[in-house]
């Protein structure tokens, strides 16, 4: 069937999310514009960063829910469990997508397919890993809905549309949904969000310093070149997580934002708030792109100090070396499923400014070999090298040993894989999870041979600063 497109009034994705929040598993992928240094970014790269802020995607009411907890993968439809197996969850997703393959439509990033999260700990289903870190929030390692329709907001054209290939729905059902979306809705009346406790880190400065020193010892011993070392923060909360996300997105815009309002497969509510600055993997017409971030400096209110911090980062030999390590790792990862000779580094060490930090960003591209699907690429590169270290497997083993808690969704990925074979996913950094009336979020950074402990420790607070502002706002609001 040809793509069905039903016009809606132009409004932000957040507006349409509120219109569908009464339905199961509503999700929002939202793009936000960021500053790009004109002196550091090539004109073509700058244009692409702007284009990355073009679309919002809203979905709800999946026809199937795919939930993976090692070693089991479950498929639920209409609240009923229809399948439980130990099949690879990537294969299960592909089986739901494959019978419904369609041609990609220009200016429509997603018109149905798989959308959800792939937690960092999904790596345990790909590689053999030790089990050392505490798992006090046992979340599914993969949680993905198969969606038959989507609301697309195109900020460049100033339009919103309900789109579907009607693989599981009929035209009448879509027209009914369209009419409901046009009707004025007051949305759900939820209890106001509030922070009810104090933020607690899982490592104090002494514990961080001890872990940092062990990373240095591993580097000197030749085990690794770089380890991404992170700490977790947790705070008691109550009320509507969507209200927290709405405030968060006003505090801090980023290119790859997301809000997921789901359950864990056992009926326990779960919300994910992501303000990620980093693209993990994109596939459009077999063209592959990844944008690793390595290198960070805090922003300053004083313009001169801010410019100095940016200039220092742009010319930092250490930060460039860190970035290059991850670029090489990702070139190797995507090269496994891309055509021979197609993998190129199109931008290296480019400065990009965000609300609270400056980052160095590189761009690696390739061409997916015809025999592979986007899910092969995602599985082959998972989790992203920019948030593990190098070499990847040894880095993940060291992270498991030194970090007190499992990462969960942090440093995993959030995004979509469409029926048309297209894919776009973020690296789930600057990401919070709200479950069991507790909000948790992590912040980390790459440690290399010449890293300074005090500086790396402070960097975790710089990266988490918007979460601290978010918590302070809702604590004061009581």
C-alpha positions in Angstrom: 0.0 0.0 0.0 1.2 3.5 -0.8 2.2 5.7 2.1 -0.8 7.3 3.8 -0.2 10.9 4.8 -2.8 12.8 6.8 -2.1 16.5 7.5 -2.1 17.9 11.0 -1.6 21.4 12.3 2.1 22.3 12.7 3.1 21.9 16.3 6.1 20.6 18.3 6.5 16.9 18.9 5.9 17.6 22.6 2.3 18.7 21.7 1.6 15.5 19.8 3.1 13.4 22.5 0.6 14.9 25.0 -2.2 14.0 22.5 -1.3 10.3 22.5 0.0 9.8 26.1 -3.2 7.9 27.0 -2.2 5.2 24.6 0.3 2.4 25.4 4.1 3.0 25.1 4.1 6.6 23.8 7.6 7.7 22.6 9.0 11.0 21.3 12.2 11.4 19.4 13.0 15.1 19.2 15.7 17.2 17.6 17.0 20.4 18.9 19.3 22.9 17.3 22.8 23.4 18.8 25.5 25.9 18.1 28.3 25.1 15.7 31.6 26.9 15.6 31.9 28.5 12.1 35.7 28.6 12.4 35.9 24.9 13.1 33.1 23.3 11.1 33.2 22.9 7.3 30.3 24.5 5.6 28.9 21.1 4.6 29.2 19.7 8.1 27.6 22.8 9.6 24.6 22.3 7.2 24.2 18.7 8.1 24.2 19.5 11.8 21.3 22.0 11.1 19.5 19.3 9.0 19.8 17.0 12.0 17.4 19.3 13.9 14.7 19.0 11.3 12.3 16.3 12.5 10.4 15.2 15.6 8.8 11.7 15.7 5.9 10.6 17.9 4.6 7.1 18.2 2.2 5.1 20.5 0.2 1.9 20.6 2.7 -0.5 19.2 1.3 -3.6 17.5 4.0 -5.6 19.2 6.4 -5.1 22.2 9.8 -6.8 22.1 11.5 -7.1 25.5 14.8 -8.8 26.1 16.2 -9.9 29.5 19.1 -12.2 29.0 18.7 -14.9 27.9 15.0 -14.5 27.1 13.3 -12.4 24.4 9.6 -11.9 24.8 7.0 -10.6 22.3 3.8 -9.1 23.6 0.7 -8.0 21.7 -2.3 -6.3 23.2 -1.1 -7.0 26.7 -0.6 -10.8 25.9 2.7 -12.7 25.8 2.7 -14.5 22.5 6.3 -15.7 22.3 9.2 -16.3 24.6 12.5 -17.7 23.3 16.2 -17.4 23.6 16.5 -16.1 20.0 18.8 -13.1 19.4 16.6 -10.0 20.0 18.1 -8.3 16.9 16.8 -11.2 14.8 13.4 -11.0 16.4 13.1 -7.3 15.5 14.2 -8.0 11.9 11.6 -10.8 11.6 8.9 -8.2 12.5 10.3 -5.7 10.0 11.3 -8.0 7.1 7.8 -9.0 5.8 6.8 -5.4 5.6 9.7 -3.9 3.7 8.8 -0.7 1.9 10.5 2.0 -0.2 11.9 5.0 1.6 9.9 8.2 1.1 11.8 11.5 0.9 11.2 13.9 3.8 9.7 11.1 5.9 12.3 9.8 8.3 10.1 7.1 9.8 6.7 5.8 8.8 6.5 2.7 11.0 8.9 0.1 12.2 10.9 -0.5 15.4 11.5 2.2 18.0 12.8 2.0 21.5 16.0 1.5 23.5 19.0 -0.8 23.4 20.6 -0.7 26.9 24.3 -0.8 27.3 24.0 -4.1 29.1 22.6 -5.7 25.9 26.3 -6.1 25.1 26.1 -9.1 27.4 24.0 -10.9 24.8 26.7 -10.2 22.2 29.9 -10.8 24.1 30.8 -12.9 27.1 31.1 -10.6 30.0 31.9 -11.0 33.8 29.1 -10.3 36.3 30.5 -8.0 38.9 28.6 -4.7 39.2 25.4 -4.4 41.2 22.1 -4.5 39.4 19.7 -2.7 41.7 17.4 -1.5 38.9 16.9 -4.6 36.8 15.6 -3.0 33.6 15.1 -4.9 30.3 18.3 -4.8 28.2 16.2 -4.2 25.1 12.7 -2.6 24.9 11.4 -1.9 21.4 7.9 -1.4 20.0 6.8 -2.2 16.5 4.8 0.8 15.4 2.4 1.0 12.5 2.1 4.8 12.4 4.0 7.9 13.4 3.4 11.6 13.7 6.2 13.5 11.9 7.0 17.1 12.6 9.1 18.8 9.9 10.5 22.0 11.3 12.0 23.0 8.0 8.8 22.9 6.1 6.6 23.9 9.1 4.3 20.9 8.8 3.0 17.9 10.8 1.6 14.7 9.4 0.2 11.4 10.5 1.9 8.8 8.3 1.6 5.0 7.9 2.1 2.2 5.4 -1.0 0.6 7.0 0.8 -2.8 7.4 -1.2 -3.6 10.5 -4.0 -1.0 10.5 -6.7 -0.2 8.0 -7.4 3.3 6.5 -10.5 3.7 8.6 -8.6 3.2 11.9 -6.0 5.7 10.8 -8.7 8.3 9.8 -10.3 7.8 13.3 -6.9 8.4 15.0 -6.4 11.4 12.7 -9.7 12.9 13.8 -8.9 12.3 17.5 -5.6 14.1 17.1 -7.4 17.1 15.6 -9.7 17.3 18.6 -8.6 19.6 21.4 -7.2 17.5 24.3 -6.3 18.5 27.8 -4.0 15.6 28.0 -3.5 13.4 31.1 -3.9 14.9 34.5 -0.9 13.4 36.4 0.5 14.3 39.8 3.1 17.1 39.5 6.7 15.9 39.3 8.8 16.6 42.4 12.2 15.6 43.8 11.8 14.2 47.3 15.3 13.5 48.3 19.0 14.5 47.9 21.2 13.4 44.9 23.5 10.6 45.9 26.6 9.6 43.8 27.7 5.9 43.8 31.3 7.0 44.1 32.8 9.7 46.3 35.9 11.5 45.2 38.2 8.9 47.0 36.4 6.0 45.4 36.6 7.6 41.9 40.3 8.3 42.4 40.9 4.7 43.3 39.0 3.5 40.2 40.9 6.1 38.1 44.2 4.8 39.4 43.3 1.3 38.5 42.5 2.4 34.9 45.9 4.0 34.8 47.5 0.8 36.0 45.7 -1.2 33.3 46.8 1.3 30.6 50.4 1.0 31.8 50.2 -2.8 31.8 49.1 -2.7 28.1 45.5 -3.9 28.7 43.9 -0.9 27.1 44.5 2.5 25.6 41.4 4.3 27.0 38.6 3.5 29.4 35.4 5.5 29.8 34.9 5.7 33.5 31.5 6.9 34.8 29.7 7.5 38.1 26.0 7.2 38.8 23.8 9.7 40.6 20.4 8.8 42.1 17.6 10.8 43.7 14.1 10.0 45.0 11.3 11.5 42.9 7.5 11.3 42.5 4.9 12.4 40.0 4.7 12.8 36.2 8.0 12.1 34.5 6.8 13.8 31.3 6.7 17.1 33.2 10.4 16.6 34.1 11.3 15.9 30.5 9.4 19.0 29.3 11.4 21.2 31.8 14.6 19.3 30.9 14.2 20.0 27.2 13.9 23.8 27.9 17.1 23.7 30.0 19.2 21.8 27.5 18.6 21.3 23.8 20.4 18.6 22.0 20.3 17.0 18.5 19.1 13.5 19.7 16.5 14.0 22.4 14.0 11.3 23.5 11.2 10.6 25.9 9.9 7.0 26.4 7.0 6.3 28.6 6.8 2.5 28.9 6.7 -0.4 31.3 9.2 -3.1 31.9 7.1 -6.0 30.6 5.9 -6.9 34.1 3.7 -3.8 34.5 6.2 -1.6 36.3 6.2 2.0 34.9 9.4 3.2 33.4 10.3 6.6 31.8 13.5 7.5 29.9 14.6 11.1 29.4 17.5 11.6 27.0 19.2 14.8 25.9 22.0 13.1 23.9 24.3 15.2 21.8 25.7 12.2 20.0 24.6 10.2 17.0 25.5 6.6 17.2 24.5 5.1 13.8 22.4 6.4 10.9 21.5 4.5 7.8 19.7 6.2 4.8 19.6 4.4 1.4 22.5 2.2 2.7 24.6 5.3 3.5 26.0 4.8 7.0 27.1 7.6 9.4 28.4 7.8 12.9 29.4 10.9 14.9 31.7 10.0 17.8 32.3 12.6 20.5 35.5 12.7 22.6 36.9 15.8 24.2 35.0 18.1 26.6 35.3 21.5 28.2 32.6 23.2 30.4 30.8 26.3 29.1 31.3 29.7 30.8 28.9 32.6 31.1 31.8 35.0 30.4 32.2 35.1 26.6 36.0 35.5 26.8 36.4 32.6 29.1 34.0 30.5 27.0 36.0 31.2 23.8 39.2 30.4 25.6 37.8 27.0 26.7 36.7 26.2 23.2 40.0 27.2 21.7 41.9 25.1 24.3 39.7 22.1 23.4 40.1 22.6 19.7 43.9 22.4 19.9 44.3 19.9 22.8 46.7 17.1 21.7 45.3 14.8 24.4 41.7 15.3 23.4 42.4 14.9 19.7 44.3 11.6 20.5 41.3 10.3 22.5 38.9 11.2 19.6 41.2 9.5 17.1 41.3 6.3 19.1 37.5 6.1 18.9 37.3 7.1 15.3 39.7 4.2 14.5 37.5 1.8 16.6 34.3 2.9 14.8 36.0 2.7 11.4 36.8 -0.9 12.2 33.3 -1.6 13.6 31.3 -0.3 10.7 33.8 -1.7 8.2 32.6 -5.2 9.2 29.3 -4.7 7.3 30.2 -1.8 4.9 31.4 -2.2 1.3 35.2 -2.6 1.1 36.9 0.8 0.6 33.7 2.8 1.4 34.6 3.8 5.0 35.9 7.4 5.2 36.5 10.0 7.9 34.7 13.0 6.5 35.3 15.3 9.5 37.8 15.1 12.3 38.0 17.0 15.6 35.3 19.5 14.8 34.2 21.8 17.7 30.5 21.7 18.6 28.9 23.8 21.4 26.1 22.6 23.6 24.2 24.2 26.5 26.7 23.3 29.2 29.8 21.9 27.4 32.0 22.1 24.3 32.7 18.8 22.5 35.0 17.6 19.8 33.0 15.7 17.1 34.2 13.6 14.2 32.1 12.1 11.3 32.8 8.6 9.8 30.8 7.4 6.8 30.5 4.2 4.8 28.1 2.3 2.5 26.3 -0.7 3.9 26.9 -3.8 1.9 23.8 -5.1 0.1 23.6 -8.4 2.0 23.4 -6.6 5.4 20.5 -4.9 7.2 20.7 -1.9 9.4 20.2 -4.2 12.4 23.4 -6.1 11.4 25.2 -2.8 11.6 23.7 -1.9 15.0 24.6 -5.3 16.5 28.1 -5.3 15.1 28.9 -1.9 16.6 27.1 -2.3 19.9 27.7 -0.7 22.3 29.3 2.4 20.9 33.1 2.6 21.2 33.0 6.3 22.3 31.5 5.2 25.6 33.5 2.1 26.3 37.1 2.8 25.4 39.7 0.8 23.4 40.0 -2.1 22.8 36.3 -2.4 23.3 35.8 -5.8 24.9 38.6 -5.3 27.4 37.3 -1.9 28.1 33.9 -3.3 28.9 35.4 -5.9 31.2 37.3 -3.2 33.1 34.2 -1.0 33.3 32.3 -3.9 34.8 35.0 -4.4 37.4 35.4 -0.7 38.4 32.0 0.9 38.2 29.8 0.0 41.3 26.5 -0.4 39.3 25.4 -1.7 36.0 24.9 1.1 33.5 21.5 0.0 32.2 20.3 2.3 29.5 23.1 4.8 30.0 25.6 4.5 27.1 23.2 2.2 25.2 21.2 3.6 22.3 17.7 5.1 21.6 16.3 5.3 18.1 14.4 3.7 15.3 14.8 1.2 12.5 12.1 1.7 9.8 10.2 -0.7 7.6 12.2 1.0 4.8 15.5 -0.1 6.2 16.5 3.4 7.5 17.9 3.8 11.0 18.9 6.6 13.3 20.1 6.1 16.9 21.8 8.1 19.6 24.3 7.3 22.2 22.2 7.4 25.4 24.4 9.8 27.3 22.9 12.8 29.2 20.1 10.3 29.9 18.0 9.6 33.0 15.8 6.7 33.9 12.8 7.0 36.3 11.7 3.8 37.9 10.5 2.8 41.3 10.2 6.5 42.3 13.9 7.0 41.7 15.7 8.9 39.0 19.2 7.7 38.1 21.7 9.3 35.7 25.3 8.8 34.9 28.2 10.9 33.7 31.7 9.8 32.6 34.7 10.5 30.4 37.5 8.9 28.7 40.6 8.2 30.8 44.0 7.8 29.0 47.6 7.6 30.0 48.0 11.3 30.7 44.6 12.1 32.1 44.4 14.1 35.3 42.2 12.6 38.0 40.8 15.9 39.5 40.0 17.2 36.0 38.2 14.0 34.9 36.2 13.8 38.2 35.1 17.4 37.6 34.2 16.6 34.0 31.5 14.2 35.3 29.9 17.0 37.2 30.1 19.3 34.2 28.4 16.8 32.0 25.7 16.1 34.6 25.1 19.8 35.4 21.7 20.0 33.7 20.4 17.1 35.7 21.5 18.9 38.9 19.6 22.0 37.7 16.5 19.9 36.8 16.5 18.3 40.3 17.0 21.7 42.0 14.1 23.2 40.1 11.6 20.5 41.1 12.9 20.4 44.7 12.3 24.1 45.0 8.9 23.8 43.3 7.6 21.8 46.3 
